[in-house]
Amino acid sequence: MKPAWEDAPDWQKESAIKGVAFHQQNPDATPEDSHNSWLEQKLNEGWVHGDVKDPVARCHPCVTAYENLPESQRAKDYIFRAIIQTLS
């Protein structure tokens, strides 16, 4: 479970803000496009695939191709996009 916004670490807040900005600047982007943008950002920051999210080791289970994500993660990407589109 993710922490409340006020308790989240700065890196996590920055990632969320970048995700919102991506969809605002690219209103026709798909959830896969969003993931690919996030993935590129993570790879550029030195993150690698890992079984669990570990910000110290920079490992994350979603550092993988979109088609390899679990269905629940892909659903989250659709919901995230829908919320931004609704509020924009």
PDB file of N, CA, C and O in Angstrom:
ATOM      1  N   MET A   1       0.843  -1.177   0.000  1.00  0.00           N
ATOM      2  CA  MET A   1       0.000   0.000   0.000  1.00  0.00           C
ATOM      3  C   MET A   1       0.890   1.242   0.000  1.00  0.00           C
ATOM      4  O   MET A   1       1.902   1.302   0.697  1.00  0.00           O
ATOM      5  N   LYS A   2       0.492   2.214  -0.787  1.00  0.00           N
ATOM      6  CA  LYS A   2       1.264   3.451  -0.873  1.00  0.00           C
ATOM      7  C   LYS A   2       0.913   4.356   0.301  1.00  0.00           C
ATOM      8  O   LYS A   2      -0.223   4.362   0.775  1.00  0.00           O
ATOM      9  N   PRO A   3       1.897   5.119   0.764  1.00  0.00           N
ATOM     10  CA  PRO A   3       1.623   6.036   1.872  1.00  0.00           C
ATOM     11  C   PRO A   3       0.749   7.205   1.422  1.00  0.00           C
ATOM     12  O   PRO A   3       0.629   7.486   0.229  1.00  0.00           O
ATOM     13  N   ALA A   4       0.149   7.872   2.389  1.00  0.00           N
ATOM     14  CA  ALA A   4      -0.596   9.101   2.089  1.00  0.00           C
ATOM     15  C   ALA A   4       0.363  10.105   1.472  1.00  0.00           C
ATOM     16  O   ALA A   4       1.566  10.058   1.728  1.00  0.00           O
ATOM     17  N   TRP A   5      -0.163  11.007   0.665  1.00  0.00           N
ATOM     18  CA  TRP A   5       0.661  11.986  -0.051  1.00  0.00           C
ATOM     19  C   TRP A   5       1.641  12.692   0.884  1.00  0.00           C
ATOM     20  O   TRP A   5       2.826  12.810   0.571  1.00  0.00           O
ATOM     21  N   GLU A   6       1.153  13.158   2.021  1.00  0.00           N
ATOM     22  CA  GLU A   6       2.013  13.921   2.934  1.00  0.00           C
ATOM     23  C   GLU A   6       3.115  13.061   3.552  1.00  0.00           C
ATOM     24  O   GLU A   6       4.115  13.595   4.031  1.00  0.00           O
ATOM     25  N   ASP A   7       2.946  11.749   3.549  1.00  0.00           N
ATOM     26  CA  ASP A   7       3.943  10.835   4.109  1.00  0.00           C
ATOM     27  C   ASP A   7       4.849  10.212   3.044  1.00  0.00           C
ATOM     28  O   ASP A   7       5.837   9.556   3.373  1.00  0.00           O
ATOM     29  N   ALA A   8       4.514  10.417   1.778  1.00  0.00           N
ATOM     30  CA  ALA A   8       5.283   9.797   0.690  1.00  0.00           C
ATOM     31  C   ALA A   8       6.652  10.452   0.549  1.00  0.00           C
ATOM     32  O   ALA A   8       6.787  11.656   0.768  1.00  0.00           O
ATOM     33  N   PRO A   9       7.662   9.678   0.189  1.00  0.00           N
ATOM     34  CA  PRO A   9       8.978  10.257  -0.049  1.00  0.00           C
ATOM     35  C   PRO A   9       8.958  11.130  -1.308  1.00  0.00           C
ATOM     36  O   PRO A   9       8.118  10.946  -2.190  1.00  0.00           O
ATOM     37  N   ASP A  10       9.876  12.063  -1.376  1.00  0.00           N
ATOM     38  CA  ASP A  10       9.915  13.002  -2.497  1.00  0.00           C
ATOM     39  C   ASP A  10      10.005  12.295  -3.847  1.00  0.00           C
ATOM     40  O   ASP A  10       9.352  12.720  -4.800  1.00  0.00           O
ATOM     41  N   TRP A  11      10.799  11.223  -3.952  1.00  0.00           N
ATOM     42  CA  TRP A  11      10.952  10.541  -5.241  1.00  0.00           C
ATOM     43  C   TRP A  11       9.616   9.986  -5.724  1.00  0.00           C
ATOM     44  O   TRP A  11       9.344   9.956  -6.924  1.00  0.00           O
ATOM     45  N   GLN A  12       8.789   9.549  -4.782  1.00  0.00           N
ATOM     46  CA  GLN A  12       7.492   8.981  -5.158  1.00  0.00           C
ATOM     47  C   GLN A  12       6.520  10.078  -5.593  1.00  0.00           C
ATOM     48  O   GLN A  12       5.757   9.900  -6.543  1.00  0.00           O
ATOM     49  N   LYS A  13       6.553  11.207  -4.896  1.00  0.00           N
ATOM     50  CA  LYS A  13       5.718  12.347  -5.279  1.00  0.00           C
ATOM     51  C   LYS A  13       6.118  12.853  -6.661  1.00  0.00           C
ATOM     52  O   LYS A  13       5.260  13.124  -7.502  1.00  0.00           O
ATOM     53  N   GLU A  14       7.416  12.978  -6.890  1.00  0.00           N
ATOM     54  CA  GLU A  14       7.905  13.468  -8.192  1.00  0.00           C
ATOM     55  C   GLU A  14       7.481  12.533  -9.321  1.00  0.00           C
ATOM     56  O   GLU A  14       7.123  12.994 -10.404  1.00  0.00           O
ATOM     57  N   SER A  15       7.518  11.245  -9.079  1.00  0.00           N
ATOM     58  CA  SER A  15       7.106  10.279 -10.095  1.00  0.00           C
ATOM     59  C   SER A  15       5.622  10.446 -10.424  1.00  0.00           C
ATOM     60  O   SER A  15       5.239  10.410 -11.593  1.00  0.00           O
ATOM     61  N   ALA A  16       4.792  10.628  -9.406  1.00  0.00           N
ATOM     62  CA  ALA A  16       3.353  10.818  -9.624  1.00  0.00           C
ATOM     63  C   ALA A  16       3.081  12.109 -10.381  1.00  0.00           C
ATOM     64  O   ALA A  16       2.254  12.136 -11.292  1.00  0.00           O
ATOM     65  N   ILE A  17       3.771  13.171 -10.009  1.00  0.00           N
ATOM     66  CA  ILE A  17       3.599  14.461 -10.683  1.00  0.00           C
ATOM     67  C   ILE A  17       4.004  14.348 -12.148  1.00  0.00           C
ATOM     68  O   ILE A  17       3.331  14.898 -13.020  1.00  0.00           O
ATOM     69  N   LYS A  18       5.091  13.644 -12.427  1.00  0.00           N
ATOM     70  CA  LYS A  18       5.525  13.451 -13.820  1.00  0.00           C
ATOM     71  C   LYS A  18       4.485  12.646 -14.597  1.00  0.00           C
ATOM     72  O   LYS A  18       4.255  12.910 -15.778  1.00  0.00           O
ATOM     73  N   GLY A  19       3.860  11.675 -13.952  1.00  0.00           N
ATOM     74  CA  GLY A  19       2.824  10.882 -14.613  1.00  0.00           C
ATOM     75  C   GLY A  19       1.614  11.727 -14.978  1.00  0.00           C
ATOM     76  O   GLY A  19       1.061  11.583 -16.068  1.00  0.00           O
ATOM     77  N   VAL A  20       1.201  12.604 -14.076  1.00  0.00           N
ATOM     78  CA  VAL A  20       0.086  13.512 -14.361  1.00  0.00           C
ATOM     79  C   VAL A  20       0.461  14.454 -15.501  1.00  0.00           C
ATOM     80  O   VAL A  20      -0.315  14.641 -16.438  1.00  0.00           O
ATOM     81  N   ALA A  21       1.645  15.042 -15.420  1.00  0.00           N
ATOM     82  CA  ALA A  21       2.095  15.974 -16.467  1.00  0.00           C
ATOM     83  C   ALA A  21       2.162  15.282 -17.823  1.00  0.00           C
ATOM     84  O   ALA A  21       1.805  15.874 -18.842  1.00  0.00           O
ATOM     85  N   PHE A  22       2.618  14.029 -17.840  1.00  0.00           N
ATOM     86  CA  PHE A  22       2.694  13.295 -19.104  1.00  0.00           C
ATOM     87  C   PHE A  22       1.324  13.219 -19.765  1.00  0.00           C
ATOM     88  O   PHE A  22       1.201  13.476 -20.962  1.00  0.00           O
ATOM     89  N   HIS A  23       0.301  12.872 -19.004  1.00  0.00           N
ATOM     90  CA  HIS A  23      -1.033  12.736 -19.586  1.00  0.00           C
ATOM     91  C   HIS A  23      -1.637  14.096 -19.933  1.00  0.00           C
ATOM     92  O   HIS A  23      -2.389  14.195 -20.903  1.00  0.00           O
ATOM     93  N   GLN A  24      -1.334  15.125 -19.183  1.00  0.00           N
ATOM     94  CA  GLN A  24      -1.837  16.457 -19.519  1.00  0.00           C
ATOM     95  C   GLN A  24      -1.207  16.952 -20.818  1.00  0.00           C
ATOM     96  O   GLN A  24      -1.871  17.606 -21.623  1.00  0.00           O
ATOM     97  N   GLN A  25       0.065  16.644 -21.021  1.00  0.00           N
ATOM     98  CA  GLN A  25       0.767  17.089 -22.230  1.00  0.00           C
ATOM     99  C   GLN A  25       0.502  16.171 -23.418  1.00  0.00           C
ATOM    100  O   GLN A  25       0.726  16.559 -24.565  1.00  0.00           O
ATOM    101  N   ASN A  26       0.035  14.975 -23.157  1.00  0.00           N
ATOM    102  CA  ASN A  26      -0.221  13.973 -24.201  1.00  0.00           C
ATOM    103  C   ASN A  26      -1.606  13.367 -23.985  1.00  0.00           C
ATOM    104  O   ASN A  26      -1.713  12.203 -23.600  1.00  0.00           O
ATOM    105  N   PRO A  27      -2.670  14.140 -24.227  1.00  0.00           N
ATOM    106  CA  PRO A  27      -4.020  13.665 -23.898  1.00  0.00           C
ATOM    107  C   PRO A  27      -4.452  12.407 -24.648  1.00  0.00           C
ATOM    108  O   PRO A  27      -5.376  11.725 -24.204  1.00  0.00           O
ATOM    109  N   ASP A  28      -3.825  12.087 -25.747  1.00  0.00           N
ATOM    110  CA  ASP A  28      -4.184  10.879 -26.497  1.00  0.00           C
ATOM    111  C   ASP A  28      -3.302   9.683 -26.133  1.00  0.00           C
ATOM    112  O   ASP A  28      -3.431   8.614 -26.730  1.00  0.00           O
ATOM    113  N   ALA A  29      -2.413   9.859 -25.163  1.00  0.00           N
ATOM    114  CA  ALA A  29      -1.517   8.776 -24.760  1.00  0.00           C
ATOM    115  C   ALA A  29      -2.304   7.633 -24.141  1.00  0.00           C
ATOM    116  O   ALA A  29      -3.291   7.841 -23.435  1.00  0.00           O
ATOM    117  N   THR A  30      -1.855   6.449 -24.416  1.00  0.00           N
ATOM    118  CA  THR A  30      -2.482   5.247 -23.861  1.00  0.00           C
ATOM    119  C   THR A  30      -1.839   4.919 -22.511  1.00  0.00           C
ATOM    120  O   THR A  30      -0.788   5.465 -22.176  1.00  0.00           O
ATOM    121  N   PRO A  31      -2.458   4.042 -21.750  1.00  0.00           N
ATOM    122  CA  PRO A  31      -1.799   3.585 -20.521  1.00  0.00           C
ATOM    123  C   PRO A  31      -0.432   2.957 -20.809  1.00  0.00           C
ATOM    124  O   PRO A  31       0.492   3.093 -20.007  1.00  0.00           O
ATOM    125  N   GLU A  32      -0.302   2.279 -21.932  1.00  0.00           N
ATOM    126  CA  GLU A  32       0.996   1.704 -22.296  1.00  0.00           C
ATOM    127  C   GLU A  32       2.021   2.813 -22.542  1.00  0.00           C
ATOM    128  O   GLU A  32       3.176   2.692 -22.133  1.00  0.00           O
ATOM    129  N   ASP A  33       1.604   3.889 -23.207  1.00  0.00           N
ATOM    130  CA  ASP A  33       2.506   5.030 -23.416  1.00  0.00           C
ATOM    131  C   ASP A  33       2.957   5.605 -22.074  1.00  0.00           C
ATOM    132  O   ASP A  33       4.123   5.953 -21.892  1.00  0.00           O
ATOM    133  N   SER A  34       2.019   5.697 -21.150  1.00  0.00           N
ATOM    134  CA  SER A  34       2.328   6.206 -19.817  1.00  0.00           C
ATOM    135  C   SER A  34       3.349   5.312 -19.128  1.00  0.00           C
ATOM    136  O   SER A  34       4.322   5.800 -18.554  1.00  0.00           O
ATOM    137  N   HIS A  35       3.128   4.013 -19.185  1.00  0.00           N
ATOM    138  CA  HIS A  35       4.080   3.077 -18.576  1.00  0.00           C
ATOM    139  C   HIS A  35       5.448   3.216 -19.219  1.00  0.00           C
ATOM    140  O   HIS A  35       6.463   3.237 -18.522  1.00  0.00           O
ATOM    141  N   ASN A  36       5.485   3.311 -20.539  1.00  0.00           N
ATOM    142  CA  ASN A  36       6.769   3.420 -21.227  1.00  0.00           C
ATOM    143  C   ASN A  36       7.505   4.696 -20.834  1.00  0.00           C
ATOM    144  O   ASN A  36       8.730   4.692 -20.717  1.00  0.00           O
ATOM    145  N   SER A  37       6.770   5.784 -20.630  1.00  0.00           N
ATOM    146  CA  SER A  37       7.381   7.025 -20.167  1.00  0.00           C
ATOM    147  C   SER A  37       7.951   6.844 -18.767  1.00  0.00           C
ATOM    148  O   SER A  37       9.082   7.246 -18.490  1.00  0.00           O
ATOM    149  N   TRP A  38       7.156   6.234 -17.885  1.00  0.00           N
ATOM    150  CA  TRP A  38       7.599   5.951 -16.519  1.00  0.00           C
ATOM    151  C   TRP A  38       8.819   5.035 -16.531  1.00  0.00           C
ATOM    152  O   TRP A  38       9.787   5.270 -15.809  1.00  0.00           O
ATOM    153  N   LEU A  39       8.767   3.984 -17.360  1.00  0.00           N
ATOM    154  CA  LEU A  39       9.852   3.014 -17.444  1.00  0.00           C
ATOM    155  C   LEU A  39      11.142   3.689 -17.899  1.00  0.00           C
ATOM    156  O   LEU A  39      12.208   3.437 -17.338  1.00  0.00           O
ATOM    157  N   GLU A  40      11.046   4.532 -18.899  1.00  0.00           N
ATOM    158  CA  GLU A  40      12.231   5.254 -19.382  1.00  0.00           C
ATOM    159  C   GLU A  40      12.830   6.109 -18.266  1.00  0.00           C
ATOM    160  O   GLU A  40      14.046   6.148 -18.080  1.00  0.00           O
ATOM    161  N   GLN A  41      11.960   6.787 -17.534  1.00  0.00           N
ATOM    162  CA  GLN A  41      12.417   7.611 -16.409  1.00  0.00           C
ATOM    163  C   GLN A  41      13.151   6.754 -15.381  1.00  0.00           C
ATOM    164  O   GLN A  41      14.244   7.105 -14.936  1.00  0.00           O
ATOM    165  N   LYS A  42      12.548   5.634 -15.009  1.00  0.00           N
ATOM    166  CA  LYS A  42      13.160   4.750 -14.009  1.00  0.00           C
ATOM    167  C   LYS A  42      14.492   4.198 -14.489  1.00  0.00           C
ATOM    168  O   LYS A  42      15.462   4.181 -13.732  1.00  0.00           O
ATOM    169  N   LEU A  43      14.551   3.748 -15.732  1.00  0.00           N
ATOM    170  CA  LEU A  43      15.806   3.221 -16.268  1.00  0.00           C
ATOM    171  C   LEU A  43      16.887   4.296 -16.279  1.00  0.00           C
ATOM    172  O   LEU A  43      18.043   4.019 -15.958  1.00  0.00           O
ATOM    173  N   ASN A  44      16.517   5.512 -16.645  1.00  0.00           N
ATOM    174  CA  ASN A  44      17.483   6.617 -16.641  1.00  0.00           C
ATOM    175  C   ASN A  44      17.991   6.936 -15.237  1.00  0.00           C
ATOM    176  O   ASN A  44      19.097   7.451 -15.073  1.00  0.00           O
ATOM    177  N   GLU A  45      17.183   6.630 -14.233  1.00  0.00           N
ATOM    178  CA  GLU A  45      17.561   6.872 -12.840  1.00  0.00           C
ATOM    179  C   GLU A  45      18.302   5.676 -12.238  1.00  0.00           C
ATOM    180  O   GLU A  45      18.675   5.704 -11.065  1.00  0.00           O
ATOM    181  N   GLY A  46      18.515   4.622 -13.039  1.00  0.00           N
ATOM    182  CA  GLY A  46      19.271   3.470 -12.567  1.00  0.00           C
ATOM    183  C   GLY A  46      18.459   2.361 -11.923  1.00  0.00           C
ATOM    184  O   GLY A  46      19.032   1.456 -11.316  1.00  0.00           O
ATOM    185  N   TRP A  47      17.135   2.409 -12.041  1.00  0.00           N
ATOM    186  CA  TRP A  47      16.297   1.354 -11.473  1.00  0.00           C
ATOM    187  C   TRP A  47      16.391   0.100 -12.338  1.00  0.00           C
ATOM    188  O   TRP A  47      16.628   0.179 -13.543  1.00  0.00           O
ATOM    189  N   VAL A  48      16.204  -1.048 -11.710  1.00  0.00           N
ATOM    190  CA  VAL A  48      16.205  -2.340 -12.403  1.00  0.00           C
ATOM    191  C   VAL A  48      14.993  -3.140 -11.942  1.00  0.00           C
ATOM    192  O   VAL A  48      14.352  -2.805 -10.946  1.00  0.00           O
ATOM    193  N   HIS A  49      14.693  -4.198 -12.682  1.00  0.00           N
ATOM    194  CA  HIS A  49      13.590  -5.075 -12.302  1.00  0.00           C
ATOM    195  C   HIS A  49      13.980  -5.837 -11.037  1.00  0.00           C
ATOM    196  O   HIS A  49      15.112  -6.295 -10.888  1.00  0.00           O
ATOM    197  N   GLY A  50      13.021  -5.956 -10.142  1.00  0.00           N
ATOM    198  CA  GLY A  50      13.199  -6.747  -8.925  1.00  0.00           C
ATOM    199  C   GLY A  50      11.852  -7.283  -8.484  1.00  0.00           C
ATOM    200  O   GLY A  50      10.811  -6.759  -8.882  1.00  0.00           O
ATOM    201  N   ASP A  51      11.863  -8.309  -7.675  1.00  0.00           N
ATOM    202  CA  ASP A  51      10.612  -8.939  -7.241  1.00  0.00           C
ATOM    203  C   ASP A  51       9.789  -8.053  -6.316  1.00  0.00           C
ATOM    204  O   ASP A  51       8.565  -8.170  -6.255  1.00  0.00           O
ATOM    205  N   VAL A  52      10.474  -7.161  -5.593  1.00  0.00           N
ATOM    206  CA  VAL A  52       9.784  -6.230  -4.694  1.00  0.00           C
ATOM    207  C   VAL A  52      10.320  -4.824  -4.927  1.00  0.00           C
ATOM    208  O   VAL A  52      11.459  -4.641  -5.356  1.00  0.00           O
ATOM    209  N   LYS A  53       9.478  -3.833  -4.636  1.00  0.00           N
ATOM    210  CA  LYS A  53       9.903  -2.446  -4.774  1.00  0.00           C
ATOM    211  C   LYS A  53      10.844  -2.111  -3.619  1.00  0.00           C
ATOM    212  O   LYS A  53      10.493  -2.248  -2.447  1.00  0.00           O
ATOM    213  N   ASP A  54      12.046  -1.668  -3.980  1.00  0.00           N
ATOM    214  CA  ASP A  54      13.059  -1.314  -2.988  1.00  0.00           C
ATOM    215  C   ASP A  54      13.751  -0.048  -3.474  1.00  0.00           C
ATOM    216  O   ASP A  54      14.647  -0.117  -4.315  1.00  0.00           O
ATOM    217  N   PRO A  55      13.341   1.122  -2.948  1.00  0.00           N
ATOM    218  CA  PRO A  55      13.927   2.372  -3.429  1.00  0.00           C
ATOM    219  C   PRO A  55      15.407   2.521  -3.113  1.00  0.00           C
ATOM    220  O   PRO A  55      16.105   3.251  -3.817  1.00  0.00           O
ATOM    221  N   VAL A  56      15.904   1.861  -2.087  1.00  0.00           N
ATOM    222  CA  VAL A  56      17.329   1.943  -1.767  1.00  0.00           C
ATOM    223  C   VAL A  56      18.141   1.200  -2.823  1.00  0.00           C
ATOM    224  O   VAL A  56      19.153   1.710  -3.306  1.00  0.00           O
ATOM    225  N   ALA A  57      17.699  -0.006  -3.181  1.00  0.00           N
ATOM    226  CA  ALA A  57      18.380  -0.806  -4.202  1.00  0.00           C
ATOM    227  C   ALA A  57      17.942  -0.426  -5.615  1.00  0.00           C
ATOM    228  O   ALA A  57      18.496  -0.919  -6.597  1.00  0.00           O
ATOM    229  N   ARG A  58      16.944   0.455  -5.710  1.00  0.00           N
ATOM    230  CA  ARG A  58      16.370   0.879  -6.996  1.00  0.00           C
ATOM    231  C   ARG A  58      15.875  -0.316  -7.806  1.00  0.00           C
ATOM    232  O   ARG A  58      16.176  -0.450  -8.991  1.00  0.00           O
ATOM    233  N   CYS A  59      15.109  -1.179  -7.141  1.00  0.00           N
ATOM    234  CA  CYS A  59      14.469  -2.328  -7.782  1.00  0.00           C
ATOM    235  C   CYS A  59      12.962  -2.118  -7.740  1.00  0.00           C
ATOM    236  O   CYS A  59      12.425  -1.568  -6.778  1.00  0.00           O
ATOM    237  N   HIS A  60      12.293  -2.560  -8.791  1.00  0.00           N
ATOM    238  CA  HIS A  60      10.837  -2.398  -8.860  1.00  0.00           C
ATOM    239  C   HIS A  60      10.282  -3.492  -9.768  1.00  0.00           C
ATOM    240  O   HIS A  60      10.822  -3.721 -10.851  1.00  0.00           O
ATOM    241  N   PRO A  61       9.214  -4.173  -9.348  1.00  0.00           N
ATOM    242  CA  PRO A  61       8.656  -5.241 -10.182  1.00  0.00           C
ATOM    243  C   PRO A  61       8.031  -4.754 -11.489  1.00  0.00           C
ATOM    244  O   PRO A  61       7.811  -5.556 -12.398  1.00  0.00           O
ATOM    245  N   CYS A  62       7.743  -3.460 -11.600  1.00  0.00           N
ATOM    246  CA  CYS A  62       7.141  -2.930 -12.832  1.00  0.00           C
ATOM    247  C   CYS A  62       8.176  -2.414 -13.827  1.00  0.00           C
ATOM    248  O   CYS A  62       7.813  -1.876 -14.873  1.00  0.00           O
ATOM    249  N   VAL A  63       9.439  -2.569 -13.516  1.00  0.00           N
ATOM    250  CA  VAL A  63      10.482  -2.210 -14.482  1.00  0.00           C
ATOM    251  C   VAL A  63      10.573  -3.383 -15.457  1.00  0.00           C
ATOM    252  O   VAL A  63      11.448  -4.244 -15.368  1.00  0.00           O
ATOM    253  N   THR A  64       9.629  -3.369 -16.385  1.00  0.00           N
ATOM    254  CA  THR A  64       9.495  -4.424 -17.388  1.00  0.00           C
ATOM    255  C   THR A  64       8.610  -3.893 -18.507  1.00  0.00           C
ATOM    256  O   THR A  64       7.995  -2.836 -18.369  1.00  0.00           O
ATOM    257  N   ALA A  65       8.548  -4.605 -19.582  1.00  0.00           N
ATOM    258  CA  ALA A  65       7.688  -4.220 -20.698  1.00  0.00           C
ATOM    259  C   ALA A  65       6.223  -4.249 -20.255  1.00  0.00           C
ATOM    260  O   ALA A  65       5.842  -5.047 -19.398  1.00  0.00           O
ATOM    261  N   TYR A  66       5.419  -3.385 -20.838  1.00  0.00           N
ATOM    262  CA  TYR A  66       4.010  -3.260 -20.469  1.00  0.00           C
ATOM    263  C   TYR A  66       3.279  -4.600 -20.528  1.00  0.00           C
ATOM    264  O   TYR A  66       2.490  -4.923 -19.640  1.00  0.00           O
ATOM    265  N   GLU A  67       3.543  -5.373 -21.570  1.00  0.00           N
ATOM    266  CA  GLU A  67       2.826  -6.639 -21.730  1.00  0.00           C
ATOM    267  C   GLU A  67       3.189  -7.657 -20.643  1.00  0.00           C
ATOM    268  O   GLU A  67       2.482  -8.649 -20.465  1.00  0.00           O
ATOM    269  N   ASN A  68       4.278  -7.418 -19.921  1.00  0.00           N
ATOM    270  CA  ASN A  68       4.671  -8.311 -18.831  1.00  0.00           C
ATOM    271  C   ASN A  68       4.084  -7.911 -17.483  1.00  0.00           C
ATOM    272  O   ASN A  68       4.233  -8.636 -16.499  1.00  0.00           O
ATOM    273  N   LEU A  69       3.417  -6.762 -17.435  1.00  0.00           N
ATOM    274  CA  LEU A  69       2.835  -6.307 -16.170  1.00  0.00           C
ATOM    275  C   LEU A  69       1.653  -7.181 -15.787  1.00  0.00           C
ATOM    276  O   LEU A  69       0.951  -7.696 -16.658  1.00  0.00           O
ATOM    277  N   PRO A  70       1.429  -7.350 -14.495  1.00  0.00           N
ATOM    278  CA  PRO A  70       0.219  -8.063 -14.079  1.00  0.00           C
ATOM    279  C   PRO A  70      -1.025  -7.270 -14.474  1.00  0.00           C
ATOM    280  O   PRO A  70      -0.976  -6.048 -14.614  1.00  0.00           O
ATOM    281  N   GLU A  71      -2.121  -7.967 -14.648  1.00  0.00           N
ATOM    282  CA  GLU A  71      -3.379  -7.326 -15.053  1.00  0.00           C
ATOM    283  C   GLU A  71      -3.764  -6.207 -14.086  1.00  0.00           C
ATOM    284  O   GLU A  71      -4.276  -5.172 -14.512  1.00  0.00           O
ATOM    285  N   SER A  72      -3.526  -6.404 -12.806  1.00  0.00           N
ATOM    286  CA  SER A  72      -3.878  -5.379 -11.819  1.00  0.00           C
ATOM    287  C   SER A  72      -3.086  -4.095 -12.036  1.00  0.00           C
ATOM    288  O   SER A  72      -3.617  -3.002 -11.840  1.00  0.00           O
ATOM    289  N   GLN A  73      -1.846  -4.213 -12.430  1.00  0.00           N
ATOM    290  CA  GLN A  73      -1.022  -3.027 -12.682  1.00  0.00           C
ATOM    291  C   GLN A  73      -1.491  -2.307 -13.943  1.00  0.00           C
ATOM    292  O   GLN A  73      -1.536  -1.077 -13.979  1.00  0.00           O
ATOM    293  N   ARG A  74      -1.837  -3.070 -14.972  1.00  0.00           N
ATOM    294  CA  ARG A  74      -2.350  -2.450 -16.199  1.00  0.00           C
ATOM    295  C   ARG A  74      -3.680  -1.760 -15.921  1.00  0.00           C
ATOM    296  O   ARG A  74      -3.949  -0.693 -16.473  1.00  0.00           O
ATOM    297  N   ALA A  75      -4.509  -2.353 -15.078  1.00  0.00           N
ATOM    298  CA  ALA A  75      -5.778  -1.725 -14.702  1.00  0.00           C
ATOM    299  C   ALA A  75      -5.523  -0.412 -13.977  1.00  0.00           C
ATOM    300  O   ALA A  75      -6.226   0.569 -14.217  1.00  0.00           O
ATOM    301  N   LYS A  76      -4.530  -0.378 -13.095  1.00  0.00           N
ATOM    302  CA  LYS A  76      -4.180   0.844 -12.382  1.00  0.00           C
ATOM    303  C   LYS A  76      -3.784   1.937 -13.369  1.00  0.00           C
ATOM    304  O   LYS A  76      -4.132   3.102 -13.176  1.00  0.00           O
ATOM    305  N   ASP A  77      -3.059   1.571 -14.423  1.00  0.00           N
ATOM    306  CA  ASP A  77      -2.656   2.555 -15.433  1.00  0.00           C
ATOM    307  C   ASP A  77      -3.868   3.136 -16.153  1.00  0.00           C
ATOM    308  O   ASP A  77      -3.894   4.330 -16.451  1.00  0.00           O
ATOM    309  N   TYR A  78      -4.858   2.319 -16.433  1.00  0.00           N
ATOM    310  CA  TYR A  78      -6.098   2.807 -17.066  1.00  0.00           C
ATOM    311  C   TYR A  78      -6.856   3.742 -16.129  1.00  0.00           C
ATOM    312  O   TYR A  78      -7.350   4.787 -16.553  1.00  0.00           O
ATOM    313  N   ILE A  79      -6.945   3.367 -14.870  1.00  0.00           N
ATOM    314  CA  ILE A  79      -7.656   4.201 -13.890  1.00  0.00           C
ATOM    315  C   ILE A  79      -6.942   5.527 -13.697  1.00  0.00           C
ATOM    316  O   ILE A  79      -7.589   6.574 -13.651  1.00  0.00           O
ATOM    317  N   PHE A  80      -5.620   5.504 -13.584  1.00  0.00           N
ATOM    318  CA  PHE A  80      -4.815   6.723 -13.427  1.00  0.00           C
ATOM    319  C   PHE A  80      -5.085   7.673 -14.590  1.00  0.00           C
ATOM    320  O   PHE A  80      -5.322   8.864 -14.387  1.00  0.00           O
ATOM    321  N   ARG A  81      -5.047   7.138 -15.809  1.00  0.00           N
ATOM    322  CA  ARG A  81      -5.305   7.941 -17.015  1.00  0.00           C
ATOM    323  C   ARG A  81      -6.710   8.509 -16.999  1.00  0.00           C
ATOM    324  O   ARG A  81      -6.904   9.685 -17.308  1.00  0.00           O
ATOM    325  N   ALA A  82      -7.688   7.701 -16.647  1.00  0.00           N
ATOM    326  CA  ALA A  82      -9.092   8.152 -16.632  1.00  0.00           C
ATOM    327  C   ALA A  82      -9.307   9.284 -15.625  1.00  0.00           C
ATOM    328  O   ALA A  82     -10.032  10.238 -15.907  1.00  0.00           O
ATOM    329  N   ILE A  83      -8.690   9.180 -14.474  1.00  0.00           N
ATOM    330  CA  ILE A  83      -8.824  10.219 -13.457  1.00  0.00           C
ATOM    331  C   ILE A  83      -8.242  11.531 -13.966  1.00  0.00           C
ATOM    332  O   ILE A  83      -8.861  12.585 -13.821  1.00  0.00           O
ATOM    333  N   ILE A  84      -7.079  11.472 -14.551  1.00  0.00           N
ATOM    334  CA  ILE A  84      -6.453  12.699 -15.073  1.00  0.00           C
ATOM    335  C   ILE A  84      -7.291  13.305 -16.181  1.00  0.00           C
ATOM    336  O   ILE A  84      -7.489  14.520 -16.214  1.00  0.00           O
ATOM    337  N   GLN A  85      -7.785  12.479 -17.087  1.00  0.00           N
ATOM    338  CA  GLN A  85      -8.621  12.997 -18.169  1.00  0.00           C
ATOM    339  C   GLN A  85      -9.906  13.607 -17.637  1.00  0.00           C
ATOM    340  O   GLN A  85     -10.368  14.621 -18.160  1.00  0.00           O
ATOM    341  N   THR A  86     -10.484  13.017 -16.623  1.00  0.00           N
ATOM    342  CA  THR A  86     -11.718  13.533 -16.034  1.00  0.00           C
ATOM    343  C   THR A  86     -11.499  14.876 -15.364  1.00  0.00           C
ATOM    344  O   THR A  86     -12.342  15.768 -15.463  1.00  0.00           O
ATOM    345  N   LEU A  87     -10.382  15.024 -14.687  1.00  0.00           N
ATOM    346  CA  LEU A  87     -10.113  16.243 -13.936  1.00  0.00           C
ATOM    347  C   LEU A  87      -9.445  17.350 -14.755  1.00  0.00           C
ATOM    348  O   LEU A  87      -9.339  18.488 -14.297  1.00  0.00           O
ATOM    349  N   SER A  88      -9.004  17.020 -15.947  1.00  0.00           N
ATOM    350  CA  SER A  88      -8.310  18.030 -16.782  1.00  0.00           C
ATOM    351  C   SER A  88      -9.296  18.876 -17.558  1.00  0.00           C
ATOM    352  O   SER A  88      -8.891  19.767 -18.305  1.00  0.00           O
TER     353      SER A  88
END
